């Protein structure tokens, strides 16, 4: 077994080293799009995003100007030279771009056609410059909607963050941060409870904890590697995206997760004992190692599946990178993410084995720990039922109903800690209230008091990722209106699809209507790529959008479009979307998900795109980030670009 484990780690190490050998540093991340510029004339717009601490140069630079080379033009003819669209900063007589910038090229294409070539650029940082670097592109002119096809170079496979090491560091940070998310944190008590009674010796406990961590890493890394390989061979990601979307938002897996958590909670309360089937138990008597590993593998698989609602954005971003030609980088990034993600759970799996040594001295306190974890399981398990409820518009768990359940659950937890409630396996003898229990009682009841104003519409920003949106609440103190009344004030599209904008904002739920409104009002379009089951979307709305400065800009400077990528509302037949592979998408969420992948190159929520009235990107797409000032600057940059 030890030799087998060593071989696995050797394979993973070789995979990492091979990827490191093949990936070089990216200095500027490029994209290209085309827009009509008159009769038979198009404007190619090249958008460059330098990595942190790097800069590039404008077309009027004496020695470092970018150049455009066409390899296949067909009926297309370049009109004039490459030129700067963005305004450069003059440094030592040279035009320099430190942030995102745009270059333009006019092209004549009377009959349309395909243009293929490469952009040669140079970038510098303090003390060093790259040699001239080619970025290849291929674009179709004359189509109703002009899209670009990017041919990725090996030099650019490290991403926009500047280097592979930067991506690895970011993945590690996200891996640790996932522990605190609503879909992952409920697995903490399940892990502690499982390993509390699964090891007969410290050595066995350490081995099983190690295998638990290894299984988590393999369950994340190996399937993703296979998916990337299959996607890379097939040349598309629609099928894999649909699978992940189904797992994260469909009522069936979310309902199963909810039931599993309720069963675990009942077991923690002493209703019954969760044991392996007798056949597995008998088999484990003959080969205890195999039986034990089966249970550990199941726990790891449960963790990976349950956590996907929160880890999905990371996985989705990895898949998008792979379909842009980046083969090795996503695998290494996912390996780093999964190792960091598994580490806390490996430590938790080790911790119960240490607790077992104290069992003889500890009396019934271990059972009290299980009961407390049971209450937490009940509260957090409702998150999965809430995702299905919002996605399918069942109306079972509106915000005040969800809050009422939590208030009751945590109130009962407080009473249990005070000794006012007893469970079957608790010590029948009442013991004096200790300092630790008293501290927990204060914390729990303080939390209950914090939640109570939420029943009348208090935002409860600290819980924004766990609660249903405020728009589902029937009554908000001070507004005097119900959710159904406020919904009627939304656009006709919103009323038709039974969707509402957050924070009382008004907008649309299809991009077509948003662009039409943009042309009429002379305002840019703010596209909110969101989802009912998106935890980070709710956090962005409650912690960033709710800032009065952000709300003012969104209300007065933008036309807002919310694209729900997981909504299950059925579309009318004339609105069905057919993919390039011939698959027909018949519900709103799947159609939106396909559209944002094709149009914006993103497969995660939240993401935010700022468009002009023709649907062209004004600035690069922005993702999840709780920095309010940076978000304000993002919105203002879009307005400034629109007015040029």
VEXZAZA-464143 format. One record per residue (C-alpha): residue number from 0; residue in one letter; x, y, z. Coordinates in steps of 0.1 Angstrom, whole numbers, plus 5000, padded with zeros to 4 digits. Example, Ala and Ser with C-alpha at 12.3 -4.5 7.8 and 13.67 -1.06 7.14 Angstrom:
> 0:A:5123:4955:5078;
> 1:S:5137:4989:5071;
This chain:
> 0:X:5000:5000:5000;
> 1:X:5028:5024:5009;
> 2:X:5045:5017:4976;
> 3:X:5012:5024:4958;
> 4:X:5007:5057:4975;
> 5:X:5043:5067:4967;
> 6:X:5037:5060:4931;
> 7:X:5006:5082:4930;
> 8:X:5025:5111:4945;
> 9:X:5054:5105:4921;
> 10:X:5030:5107:4892;
> 11:X:5014:5139:4904;
> 12:X:5049:5154:4910;
> 13:X:5060:5145:4875;
> 14:X:5028:5160:4861;
> 15:X:5035:5193:4879;
> 16:X:5071:5195:4868;
> 17:X:5062:5187:4832;
> 18:X:5037:5215:4832;
> 19:X:5062:5239:4848;
> 20:X:5086:5231:4820;
> 21:X:5061:5239:4793;
> 22:X:5045:5270:4807;
> 23:X:5062:5304:4803;
> 24:X:5054:5338:4816;
> 25:X:5026:5359:4800;
> 26:X:5032:5396:4798;
> 27:X:5001:5408:4780;
> 28:X:4968:5390:4776;
> 29:X:4951:5397:4742;
> 30:X:4916:5394:4727;
> 31:X:4902:5407:4694;
> 32:X:4867:5416:4682;
> 33:X:4853:5433:4651;
> 34:X:4825:5458:4646;
> 35:X:4810:5474:4614;
> 36:X:4825:5508:4606;
> 37:X:4806:5517:4574;
> 38:X:4800:5502:4540;
> 39:X:4820:5470:4537;
> 40:X:4843:5484:4564;
> 41:X:4851:5468:4598;
> 42:X:4872:5479:4627;
> 43:X:4893:5453:4644;
> 44:X:4897:5461:4681;
> 45:X:4926:5444:4699;
> 46:X:4924:5446:4737;
> 47:X:4956:5441:4756;
> 48:X:4958:5436:4794;
> 49:X:4993:5437:4808;
> 50:X:5002:5416:4837;
> 51:X:5008:5432:4871;
> 52:X:5040:5455:4870;
> 53:X:5043:5451:4832;
> 54:X:5036:5477:4805;
> 55:X:5033:5477:4767;
> 56:X:5037:5504:4740;
> 57:X:5015:5523:4716;
> 58:X:5017:5523:4678;
> 59:X:5037:5556:4677;
> 60:X:5066:5542:4697;
> 61:X:5099:5546:4680;
> 62:X:5114:5513:4688;
> 63:X:5087:5492:4705;
> 64:X:5055:5497:4684;
> 65:X:5032:5467:4679;
> 66:X:5028:5455:4644;
> 67:X:5000:5435:4626;
> 68:X:5008:5407:4601;
> 69:X:4982:5391:4580;
> 70:X:4987:5355:4568;
> 71:X:4954:5347:4552;
> 72:X:4932:5376:4541;
> 73:X:4908:5362:4514;
> 74:X:4888:5392:4501;
> 75:X:4898:5414:4531;
> 76:X:4922:5444:4527;
> 77:X:4938:5463:4555;
> 78:X:4929:5501:4554;
> 79:X:4957:5521:4568;
> 80:X:4981:5512:4597;
> 81:X:4974:5499:4632;
> 82:X:4965:5527:4655;
> 83:X:4959:5535:4692;
> 84:X:4923:5536:4704;
> 85:X:4932:5541:4741;
> 86:X:4952:5572:4751;
> 87:X:4988:5563:4761;
> 88:X:5010:5580:4787;
> 89:X:5041:5595:4774;
> 90:X:5073:5584:4791;
> 91:X:5107:5595:4778;
> 92:X:5090:5603:4745;
> 93:X:5074:5569:4742;
> 94:X:5036:5561:4744;
> 95:X:5032:5536:4772;
> 96:X:5002:5515:4784;
> 97:X:5003:5504:4821;
> 98:X:4967:5491:4822;
> 99:X:4942:5476:4798;
> 100:X:4943:5493:4764;
> 101:X:4929:5490:4729;
> 102:X:4944:5491:4694;
> 103:X:4925:5494:4662;
> 104:X:4928:5484:4626;
> 105:X:4904:5492:4597;
> 106:X:4897:5464:4573;
> 107:X:4877:5464:4540;
> 108:X:4857:5432:4534;
> 109:X:4831:5437:4507;
> 110:X:4820:5400:4508;
> 111:X:4831:5392:4543;
> 112:X:4857:5366:4549;
> 113:X:4881:5351:4574;
> 114:X:4912:5371:4585;
> 115:X:4941:5352:4601;
> 116:X:4973:5366:4613;
> 117:X:4993:5377:4644;
> 118:X:5000:5408:4664;
> 119:X:5037:5413:4674;
> 120:X:5042:5432:4706;
> 121:X:5069:5440:4732;
> 122:X:5064:5444:4769;
> 123:X:5086:5456:4797;
> 124:X:5089:5457:4835;
> 125:X:5115:5472:4857;
> 126:X:5149:5464:4844;
> 127:X:5139:5439:4816;
> 128:X:5119:5436:4784;
> 129:X:5106:5406:4765;
> 130:X:5117:5399:4730;
> 131:X:5091:5406:4703;
> 132:X:5062:5382:4709;
> 133:X:5036:5370:4684;
> 134:X:4999:5366:4694;
> 135:X:4980:5347:4668;
> 136:X:4943:5353:4660;
> 137:X:4916:5343:4635;
> 138:X:4884:5362:4630;
> 139:X:4853:5360:4607;
> 140:X:4841:5392:4591;
> 141:X:4807:5398:4576;
> 142:X:4787:5374:4600;
> 143:X:4756:5388:4617;
> 144:X:4775:5386:4650;
> 145:X:4812:5389:4647;
> 146:X:4832:5367:4671;
> 147:X:4869:5361:4674;
> 148:X:4888:5329:4675;
> 149:X:4919:5330:4695;
> 150:X:4948:5307:4687;
> 151:X:4967:5305:4720;
> 152:X:5005:5305:4720;
> 153:X:5024:5284:4745;
> 154:X:5040:5316:4758;
> 155:X:5006:5327:4770;
> 156:X:4995:5296:4788;
> 157:X:5003:5310:4822;
> 158:X:4973:5334:4822;
> 159:X:4966:5370:4828;
> 160:X:4981:5370:4863;
> 161:X:5016:5370:4850;
> 162:X:5030:5336:4857;
> 163:X:5020:5300:4865;
> 164:X:5032:5305:4901;
> 165:X:5008:5334:4905;
> 166:X:4979:5311:4894;
> 167:X:4991:5284:4918;
> 168:X:4992:5308:4947;
> 169:X:4957:5321:4938;
> 170:X:4944:5285:4936;
> 171:X:4959:5277:4970;
> 172:X:4943:5307:4986;
> 173:X:4909:5298:4971;
> 174:X:4913:5262:4983;
> 175:X:4917:5273:5019;
> 176:X:4890:5299:5016;
> 177:X:4865:5273:5004;
> 178:X:4864:5259:5039;
> 179:X:4843:5289:5050;
> 180:X:4817:5287:5023;
> 181:X:4781:5275:5029;
> 182:X:4784:5244:5008;
> 183:X:4817:5232:5023;
> 184:X:4815:5241:5060;
> 185:X:4786:5217:5067;
> 186:X:4810:5188:5059;
> 187:X:4831:5198:5089;
> 188:X:4808:5181:5115;
> 189:X:4803:5151:5093;
> 190:X:4841:5146:5089;
> 191:X:4846:5149:5127;
> 192:X:4818:5125:5135;
> 193:X:4829:5099:5109;
> 194:X:4865:5098:5120;
> 195:X:4856:5100:5157;
> 196:X:4845:5064:5157;
> 197:X:4864:5049:5126;
> 198:X:4899:5043:5140;
> 199:X:4910:5017:5165;
> 200:X:4945:5031:5170;
> 201:X:4964:5064:5165;
> 202:X:4984:5048:5137;
> 203:X:4953:5037:5119;
> 204:X:4938:5071:5124;
> 205:X:4967:5088:5108;
> 206:X:4967:5065:5079;
> 207:X:4930:5070:5073;
> 208:X:4932:5107:5076;
> 209:X:4960:5107:5050;
> 210:X:4940:5086:5027;
> 211:X:4910:5109:5031;
> 212:X:4931:5138:5020;
> 213:X:4945:5119:4991;
> 214:X:4911:5108:4979;
> 215:X:4899:5144:4979;
> 216:X:4928:5155:4958;
> 217:X:4924:5126:4934;
> 218:X:4886:5131:4931;
> 219:X:4892:5168:4921;
> 220:X:4922:5164:4900;
> 221:X:4918:5132:4880;
> 222:X:4882:5138:4867;
> 223:X:4891:5174:4858;
> 224:X:4922:5162:4839;
> 225:X:4900:5137:4820;
> 226:X:4874:5164:4813;
> 227:X:4901:5188:4801;
> 228:X:4915:5160:4779;
> 229:X:4881:5151:4764;
> 230:X:4871:5187:4760;
> 231:X:4904:5195:4743;
> 232:X:4899:5166:4719;
> 233:X:4863:5173:4712;
> 234:X:4869:5210:4708;
> 235:X:4840:5223:4729;
> 236:X:4829:5227:4765;
> 237:X:4791:5228:4763;
> 238:X:4785:5192:4775;
> 239:X:4808:5195:4805;
> 240:X:4793:5229:4815;
> 241:X:4758:5214:4813;
> 242:X:4769:5185:4836;
> 243:X:4784:5209:4862;
> 244:X:4754:5232:4860;
> 245:X:4731:5203:4866;
> 246:X:4750:5191:4896;
> 247:X:4751:5225:4912;
> 248:X:4716:5237:4906;
> 249:X:4692:5208:4897;
> 250:X:4666:5199:4923;
> 251:X:4675:5162:4924;
> 252:X:4712:5164:4936;
> 253:X:4704:5193:4959;
> 254:X:4674:5175:4974;
> 255:X:4696:5144:4979;
> 256:X:4722:5165:4997;
> 257:X:4695:5180:5019;
> 258:X:4682:5146:5029;
> 259:X:4717:5133:5036;
> 260:X:4724:5162:5059;
> 261:X:4691:5157:5078;
> 262:X:4699:5120:5082;
> 263:X:4733:5128:5096;
> 264:X:4717:5153:5120;
> 265:X:4692:5127:5132;
> 266:X:4721:5103:5138;
> 267:X:4740:5129:5157;
> 268:X:4709:5135:5179;
> 269:X:4708:5098:5187;
> 270:X:4678:5086:5166;
> 271:X:4699:5058:5150;
> 272:X:4735:5049:5142;
> 273:X:4748:5052:5106;
> 274:X:4768:5020:5098;
> 275:X:4781:5004:5067;
> 276:X:4759:4976:5052;
> 277:X:4765:4942:5068;
> 278:X:4781:4928:5037;
> 279:X:4808:4955:5038;
> 280:X:4812:4949:5076;
> 281:X:4817:4911:5071;
> 282:X:4841:4919:5042;
> 283:X:4860:4943:5064;
> 284:X:4866:4916:5090;
> 285:X:4885:4896:5064;
> 286:X:4903:4926:5049;
> 287:X:4899:4956:5073;
> 288:X:4920:4978:5051;
> 289:X:4897:4975:5020;
> 290:X:4865:4980:5040;
> 291:X:4879:5010:5058;
> 292:X:4891:5026:5026;
> 293:X:4857:5022:5010;
> 294:X:4841:5042:5038;
> 295:X:4867:5069:5035;
> 296:X:4864:5071:4998;
> 297:X:4826:5076:5002;
> 298:X:4832:5104:5026;
> 299:X:4856:5121:5002;
> 300:X:4832:5117:4973;
> 301:X:4804:5132:4994;
> 302:X:4825:5162:5002;
> 303:X:4835:5168:4966;
> 304:X:4799:5165:4953;
> 305:X:4784:5186:4981;
> 306:X:4810:5213:4978;
> 307:X:4806:5218:4941;
> 308:X:4780:5246:4944;
> 309:X:4808:5267:4958;
> 310:X:4838:5253:4941;
> 311:X:4820:5253:4907;
> 312:X:4832:5288:4898;
> 313:X:4868:5277:4902;
> 314:X:4863:5245:4882;
> 315:X:4843:5265:4856;
> 316:X:4872:5289:4852;
> 317:X:4896:5261:4848;
> 318:X:4875:5245:4820;
> 319:X:4873:5278:4801;
> 320:X:4911:5281:4803;
> 321:X:4914:5246:4789;
> 322:X:4892:5253:4759;
> 323:X:4913:5284:4751;
> 324:X:4942:5261:4743;
> 325:X:4957:5259:4778;
> 326:X:4963:5222:4784;
> 327:X:4987:5219:4813;
> 328:X:4980:5250:4834;
> 329:X:4945:5240:4844;
> 330:X:4957:5206:4856;
> 331:X:4984:5221:4878;
> 332:X:4961:5248:4891;
> 333:X:4935:5222:4900;
> 334:X:4961:5201:4917;
> 335:X:4972:5231:4938;
> 336:X:4936:5240:4946;
> 337:X:4926:5205:4957;
> 338:X:4957:5200:4979;
> 339:X:4949:5232:4998;
> 340:X:4912:5223:4999;
> 341:X:4919:5189:5013;
> 342:X:4945:5199:5039;
> 343:X:4920:5213:5065;
> 344:X:4898:5182:5062;
> 345:X:4929:5160:5066;
> 346:X:4937:5178:5099;
> 347:X:4901:5174:5110;
> 348:X:4903:5137:5103;
> 349:X:4935:5135:5124;
> 350:X:4919:5155:5153;
> 351:X:4892:5129:5162;
> 352:X:4919:5102:5165;
> 353:X:4935:5123:5192;
> 354:X:4902:5128:5209;
> 355:X:4896:5091:5211;
> 356:X:4926:5088:5235;
> 357:X:4908:5112:5259;
> 358:X:4875:5093:5257;
> 359:X:4879:5076:5290;
> 360:X:4886:5108:5308;
> 361:X:4861:5130:5290;
> 362:X:4827:5116:5302;
> 363:X:4798:5125:5279;
> 364:X:4813:5157:5264;
> 365:X:4820:5139:5230;
> 366:X:4783:5132:5227;
> 367:X:4775:5168:5234;
> 368:X:4799:5178:5206;
> 369:X:4780:5155:5182;
> 370:X:4746:5170:5192;
> 371:X:4759:5205:5187;
> 372:X:4772:5195:5152;
> 373:X:4738:5180:5146;
> 374:X:4721:5214:5151;
> 375:X:4746:5230:5127;
> 376:X:4739:5202:5102;
> 377:X:4702:5210:5103;
> 378:X:4707:5247:5097;
> 379:X:4733:5244:5069;
> 380:X:4715:5216:5052;
> 381:X:4687:5239:5043;
> 382:X:4711:5258:5020;
> 383:X:4708:5230:4994;
> 384:X:4670:5229:4995;
> 385:X:4671:5267:4991;
> 386:X:4691:5264:4959;
> 387:X:4665:5241:4943;
> 388:X:4637:5263:4956;
> 389:X:4651:5295:4940;
> 390:X:4661:5278:4908;
> 391:X:4627:5263:4902;
> 392:X:4606:5291:4918;
> 393:X:4588:5267:4942;
> 394:X:4583:5295:4968;
> 395:X:4589:5271:4997;
> 396:X:4618:5288:5014;
> 397:X:4614:5325:5011;
> 398:X:4639:5345:5031;
> 399:X:4617:5350:5062;
> 400:X:4609:5312:5063;
> 401:X:4645:5303:5060;
> 402:X:4654:5328:5088;
> 403:X:4626:5315:5110;
> 404:X:4640:5280:5107;
> 405:X:4675:5292:5116;
> 406:X:4663:5313:5145;
> 407:X:4644:5282:5160;
> 408:X:4673:5258:5154;
> 409:X:4699:5280:5170;
> 410:X:4676:5289:5199;
> 411:X:4672:5252:5206;
> 412:X:4709:5248:5204;
> 413:X:4713:5275:5230;
> 414:X:4688:5258:5253;
> 415:X:4706:5225:5248;
> 416:X:4739:5241:5259;
> 417:X:4721:5255:5289;
> 418:X:4710:5220:5298;
> 419:X:4673:5226:5292;
> 420:X:4671:5199:5265;
> 421:X:4683:5163:5267;
> 422:X:4690:5137:5241;
> 423:X:4691:5099:5245;
> 424:X:4728:5095:5248;
> 425:X:4734:5126:5271;
> 426:X:4745:5122:5307;
> 427:X:4713:5121:5328;
> 428:X:4731:5139:5356;
> 429:X:4728:5176:5354;
> 430:X:4762:5192:5357;
> 431:X:4770:5229:5366;
> 432:X:4774:5252:5336;
> 433:X:4811:5255:5327;
> 434:X:4829:5285:5314;
> 435:X:4832:5271:5279;
> 436:X:4795:5262:5277;
> 437:X:4786:5297:5290;
> 438:X:4807:5313:5263;
> 439:X:4790:5291:5236;
> 440:X:4756:5300:5250;
> 441:X:4764:5337:5248;
> 442:X:4777:5333:5212;
> 443:X:4747:5313:5201;
> 444:X:4720:5336:5216;
> 445:X:4739:5367:5203;
> 446:X:4737:5351:5168;
> 447:X:4699:5346:5173;
> 448:X:4694:5382:5183;
> 449:X:4714:5393:5152;
> 450:X:4691:5373:5129;
> 451:X:4658:5385:5143;
> 452:X:4658:5419:5126;
> 453:X:4662:5400:5093;
> 454:X:4626:5389:5097;
> 455:X:4616:5425:5089;
> 456:X:4641:5431:5061;
> 457:X:4675:5438:5078;
> 458:X:4702:5430:5052;
> 459:X:4723:5407:5075;
> 460:X:4753:5412:5053;
> 461:X:4774:5386:5073;
> 462:X:4750:5359:5062;
> 463:X:4744:5371:5026;
> 464:X:4759:5340:5011;
> 465:X:4737:5317:5031;
> 466:X:4703:5333:5029;
> 467:X:4678:5335:5000;
> 468:X:4678:5370:4983;
> 469:X:4661:5398:5001;
> 470:X:4637:5401:4971;
> 471:X:4620:5368:4982;
> 472:X:4609:5384:5015;
> 473:X:4572:5391:5017;
> 474:X:4575:5421:5040;
> 475:X:4603:5446:5045;
> 476:X:4598:5471:5073;
> 477:X:4596:5507:5059;
> 478:X:4586:5496:5023;
> 479:X:4551:5485:5031;
> 480:X:4550:5464:5000;
> 481:X:4551:5427:4994;
> 482:X:4575:5409:4971;
> 483:X:4547:5403:4946;
> 484:X:4540:5440:4945;
> 485:X:4576:5449:4940;
> 486:X:4580:5423:4913;
> 487:X:4553:5440:4893;
> 488:X:4575:5471:4891;
> 489:X:4601:5453:4872;
> 490:X:4604:5452:4834;
> 491:X:4578:5431:4815;
> 492:X:4605:5405:4809;
> 493:X:4612:5402:4846;
> 494:X:4575:5397:4853;
> 495:X:4572:5371:4826;
> 496:X:4601:5350:4839;
> 497:X:4591:5356:4876;
> 498:X:4625:5372:4883;
> 499:X:4635:5403:4902;
> 500:X:4665:5426:4904;
> 501:X:4683:5429:4937;
> 502:X:4681:5459:4960;
> 503:X:4651:5475:4942;
> 504:X:4670:5480:4910;
> 505:X:4651:5478:4876;
> 506:X:4664:5461:4846;
> 507:X:4660:5433:4821;
> 508:X:4666:5395:4819;
> 509:X:4675:5391:4783;
> 510:X:4705:5408:4766;
> 511:X:4684:5417:4735;
> 512:X:4660:5439:4755;
> 513:X:4689:5454:4774;
> 514:X:4708:5464:4743;
> 515:X:4676:5479:4728;
> 516:X:4670:5500:4760;
> 517:X:4707:5511:4758;
> 518:X:4702:5525:4723;
> 519:X:4670:5544:4734;
> 520:X:4685:5558:4766;
> 521:X:4720:5564:4755;
> 522:X:4735:5544:4784;
> 523:X:4760:5515:4785;
> 524:X:4748:5481:4796;
> 525:X:4757:5464:4829;
> 526:X:4755:5426:4824;
> 527:X:4752:5407:4857;
> 528:X:4761:5370:4850;
> 529:X:4745:5354:4880;
> 530:X:4726:5324:4893;
> 531:X:4701:5314:4920;
> 532:X:4725:5290:4936;
> 533:X:4755:5314:4934;
> 534:X:4767:5321:4969;
> 535:X:4793:5347:4958;
> 536:X:4766:5366:4938;
> 537:X:4746:5372:4969;
> 538:X:4777:5384:4987;
> 539:X:4785:5408:4959;
> 540:X:4749:5422:4960;
> 541:X:4748:5427:4997;
> 542:X:4784:5438:5003;
> 543:X:4793:5457:4972;
> 544:X:4761:5466:4952;
> 545:X:4744:5479:4984;
> 546:X:4770:5506:4988;
> 547:X:4751:5539:4980;
> 548:X:4778:5550:4955;
> 549:X:4775:5517:4936;
> 550:X:4737:5519:4936;
> 551:X:4737:5554:4924;
> 552:X:4759:5545:4894;
> 553:X:4739:5514:4885;
> 554:X:4706:5533:4887;
> 555:X:4715:5564:4868;
> 556:X:4744:5555:4845;
> 557:X:4736:5519:4832;
> 558:X:4709:5497:4817;
> 559:X:4710:5466:4839;
> 560:X:4707:5431:4825;
> 561:X:4707:5401:4848;
> 562:X:4715:5368:4830;
> 563:X:4706:5338:4853;
> 564:X:4726:5308:4841;
> 565:X:4707:5283:4863;
> 566:X:4671:5293:4860;
> 567:X:4648:5264:4849;
> 568:X:4620:5285:4833;
> 569:X:4610:5270:4800;
> 570:X:4614:5292:4769;
> 571:X:4588:5297:4742;
> 572:X:4597:5277:4711;
> 573:X:4608:5307:4691;
> 574:X:4633:5316:4718;
> 575:X:4650:5282:4718;
> 576:X:4688:5283:4712;
> 577:X:4706:5258:4690;
> 578:X:4743:5253:4697;
> 579:X:4770:5248:4671;
> 580:X:4768:5211:4678;
> 581:X:4731:5210:4671;
> 582:X:4718:5207:4707;
> 583:X:4686:5226:4714;
> 584:X:4685:5246:4747;
> 585:X:4649:5250:4759;
> 586:X:4652:5267:4793;
> 587:X:4664:5302:4802;
> 588:X:4694:5292:4823;
> 589:X:4709:5268:4798;
> 590:X:4704:5294:4770;
> 591:X:4720:5321:4791;
> 592:X:4749:5298:4801;
> 593:X:4757:5290:4765;
> 594:X:4754:5326:4754;
> 595:X:4778:5340:4781;
> 596:X:4803:5312:4773;
> 597:X:4803:5320:4736;
> 598:X:4801:5358:4739;
> 599:X:4822:5366:4770;
> 600:X:4843:5334:4775;
> 601:X:4832:5329:4811;
> 602:X:4816:5299:4827;
> 603:X:4813:5310:4863;
> 604:X:4792:5333:4885;
> 605:X:4794:5361:4893;
> 606:X:4809:5379:4864;
> 607:X:4802:5414:4852;
> 608:X:4804:5427:4816;
> 609:X:4801:5464:4805;
> 610:X:4788:5468:4769;
> 611:X:4780:5495:4745;
> 612:X:4747:5497:4727;
> 613:X:4760:5473:4699;
> 614:X:4770:5447:4725;
> 615:X:4807:5453:4723;
> 616:X:4828:5450:4755;
> 617:X:4839:5484:4769;
> 618:X:4864:5470:4794;
> 619:X:4875:5435:4803;
> 620:X:4850:5413:4822;
> 621:X:4852:5415:4860;
> 622:X:4846:5386:4884;
> 623:X:4840:5382:4922;
> 624:X:4858:5408:4942;
> 625:X:4845:5425:4974;
> 626:X:4866:5456:4970;
> 627:X:4839:5484:4967;
> 628:X:4862:5511:4955;
> 629:X:4877:5489:4928;
> 630:X:4841:5480:4917;
> 631:X:4832:5517:4915;
> 632:X:4863:5524:4894;
> 633:X:4853:5494:4871;
> 634:X:4818:5510:4866;
> 635:X:4832:5545:4860;
> 636:X:4857:5532:4835;
> 637:X:4828:5516:4815;
> 638:X:4809:5549:4814;
> 639:X:4841:5568:4803;
> 640:X:4847:5542:4775;
> 641:X:4811:5545:4764;
> 642:X:4812:5583:4761;
> 643:X:4844:5583:4740;
